């Protein structure tokens, strides 16, 4: 099947989300932490737009749902974990926490993709695209706040895989 025949207008924004996540990772590796955090937030904008546009243009489909989840895992799972790693060189326990966080994000997205219920079960992974840029802003003013990021990762991990029922915010 031709990929271009599967792509819809909304999927361009999904690719924008993915590109923001990848660029956030690369910039964190290069030590450009402020731009890395900003791109996490920009990924949220693309993620919201892809859903809104898909709805407006009646383009919601299984292909779009799958690529959205893959993009979300990169932008709101891997990228925040790598931002933390690049800021702190956390050691083995920090690495384990980051791996657990990314794994919980993947599990949450997989559950969402097979769910047929309205709303969300567990905190959406997209929340991390707002949470970690906000934590980065706090870090700029209070560098010691970085010491609490592993706890935030753990709490978010459990919230993502929880069975809490949540309605859509946007």
C-alpha positions as CSV (number, residue, x, y, z in Angstrom):
1,X,0.0,0.0,0.0
2,X,1.3,3.4,-1.0
3,X,2.2,5.6,2.1
4,X,1.1,8.7,0.3
5,X,-2.4,7.3,-0.2
6,X,-2.7,6.7,3.6
7,X,-1.5,10.2,4.5
8,X,-4.1,12.9,5.2
9,X,-3.7,16.7,5.8
10,X,-3.8,16.2,9.6
11,X,-0.9,13.7,9.3
12,X,1.4,16.5,8.3
13,X,0.9,18.0,11.7
14,X,1.6,14.6,13.3
15,X,4.9,14.5,11.4
16,X,5.5,18.1,12.8
17,X,5.0,16.7,16.3
18,X,7.6,13.9,15.6
19,X,10.1,16.4,14.1
20,X,9.8,18.6,17.2
21,X,10.5,15.5,19.4
22,X,13.5,14.5,17.4
23,X,14.9,18.0,17.3
24,X,14.3,18.3,21.1
25,X,16.4,15.1,21.6
26,X,19.2,16.4,19.4
27,X,19.3,19.8,21.0
28,X,19.3,18.3,24.5
29,X,22.3,16.1,23.4
30,X,24.0,19.2,22.1
31,X,23.3,21.1,25.4
32,X,20.7,23.5,24.0
33,X,18.3,22.8,26.8
34,X,16.1,25.9,26.4
35,X,15.4,25.1,22.8
36,X,14.9,21.4,23.6
37,X,12.2,22.3,26.2
38,X,10.6,24.8,23.9
39,X,10.3,22.1,21.2
40,X,8.5,19.8,23.7
41,X,5.9,22.5,24.0
42,X,5.7,23.1,20.3
43,X,5.1,19.3,19.8
44,X,2.0,19.7,22.0
45,X,0.8,22.4,19.6
46,X,1.2,20.1,16.6
47,X,-0.4,17.2,18.5
48,X,-3.5,19.3,19.3
49,X,-3.7,20.6,15.7
50,X,-3.4,17.2,14.1
51,X,-6.4,16.0,16.2
52,X,-8.5,19.1,15.5
53,X,-7.7,19.1,11.8
54,X,-8.5,15.4,11.5
55,X,-11.8,16.0,13.2
56,X,-12.7,19.1,11.2
57,X,-11.8,17.4,7.9
58,X,-13.3,14.1,8.9
59,X,-9.9,12.4,8.4
60,X,-9.7,10.3,11.6
61,X,-8.5,6.9,10.7
62,X,-6.4,4.0,12.1
63,X,-3.3,5.0,10.2
64,X,-3.4,8.5,11.8
65,X,-4.0,7.1,15.2
66,X,-1.0,4.8,14.9
67,X,1.4,7.5,13.7
68,X,0.1,9.9,16.3
69,X,1.0,7.5,19.1
70,X,4.4,6.8,17.6
71,X,5.1,10.5,17.4
72,X,3.8,11.1,21.0
73,X,6.1,8.4,22.3
74,X,9.1,10.2,20.9
75,X,8.0,13.8,21.8
76,X,6.4,13.2,25.2
77,X,8.3,10.0,26.3
78,X,11.8,9.8,25.0
79,X,12.5,13.6,24.6
80,X,11.6,14.6,28.2
81,X,13.7,11.6,29.5
82,X,16.6,12.6,27.4
83,X,16.3,16.3,28.4
84,X,16.6,15.1,32.0
85,X,19.5,12.8,31.2
86,X,21.4,15.5,29.4
87,X,20.8,18.1,32.2
88,X,21.8,15.8,35.0
89,X,23.8,12.7,34.0
90,X,21.6,10.9,36.6
91,X,23.4,7.6,37.2
92,X,21.9,4.1,37.1
93,X,18.8,4.9,39.3
94,X,18.0,7.9,37.2
95,X,18.4,5.9,34.0
96,X,16.1,3.2,35.3
97,X,13.5,5.8,36.2
98,X,13.7,7.3,32.7
99,X,13.4,3.8,31.1
100,X,10.4,3.1,33.3
101,X,8.8,6.4,32.3
102,X,9.3,5.8,28.6
103,X,8.0,2.2,28.9
104,X,4.9,3.4,30.8
105,X,4.3,6.0,28.1
106,X,4.5,3.3,25.4
107,X,2.1,1.0,27.4
108,X,-0.4,3.9,27.9
109,X,-0.4,4.7,24.2
110,X,-0.8,1.0,23.2
111,X,-3.8,0.7,25.6
112,X,-5.3,3.9,24.1
113,X,-4.9,2.5,20.5
114,X,-6.9,-0.6,21.3
115,X,-9.5,1.1,23.4
116,X,-12.9,1.9,22.0
117,X,-14.0,4.1,24.9
118,X,-14.5,7.8,24.8
119,X,-12.1,9.9,26.8
120,X,-8.9,8.6,28.3
121,X,-7.8,6.0,30.7
122,X,-4.8,7.2,32.6
123,X,-3.1,10.6,32.1
124,X,-2.4,11.3,28.4
125,X,1.3,11.2,27.6
126,X,0.9,14.6,25.9
127,X,0.7,16.2,29.4
128,X,4.5,15.7,29.5
129,X,4.9,18.2,26.7
130,X,3.7,20.9,29.0
131,X,4.9,19.5,32.4
132,X,8.6,19.2,31.5
133,X,9.0,22.5,29.8
134,X,7.4,24.1,32.9
135,X,9.8,22.1,35.1
136,X,12.7,23.3,32.9
137,X,11.6,26.9,33.5
138,X,11.6,26.2,37.3
139,X,15.0,24.6,36.9
140,X,16.4,27.9,35.4
141,X,15.4,29.8,38.5
142,X,15.9,26.9,41.0
143,X,18.6,24.5,39.8
144,X,18.1,22.2,42.8
145,X,14.6,21.4,41.5
146,X,16.2,19.0,39.0
147,X,16.7,16.7,42.0
148,X,12.9,16.2,42.1
149,X,12.5,15.3,38.4
150,X,12.9,11.6,39.0
151,X,10.0,11.7,41.4
152,X,7.9,13.6,38.8
153,X,8.9,10.9,36.2
154,X,7.8,8.2,38.6
155,X,4.5,9.9,39.5
156,X,3.8,10.5,35.8
157,X,4.6,6.9,34.9
158,X,2.1,5.6,37.3
159,X,-0.5,8.2,36.3
160,X,-0.1,7.3,32.6
161,X,-0.7,3.6,33.3
162,X,-3.4,4.2,35.9
163,X,-7.1,3.4,35.3
164,X,-8.2,6.9,36.1
165,X,-10.9,8.0,33.7
166,X,-10.3,11.4,32.2
167,X,-12.2,13.4,29.6
168,X,-10.5,15.3,26.8
169,X,-9.1,18.7,27.6
170,X,-8.9,19.9,24.0
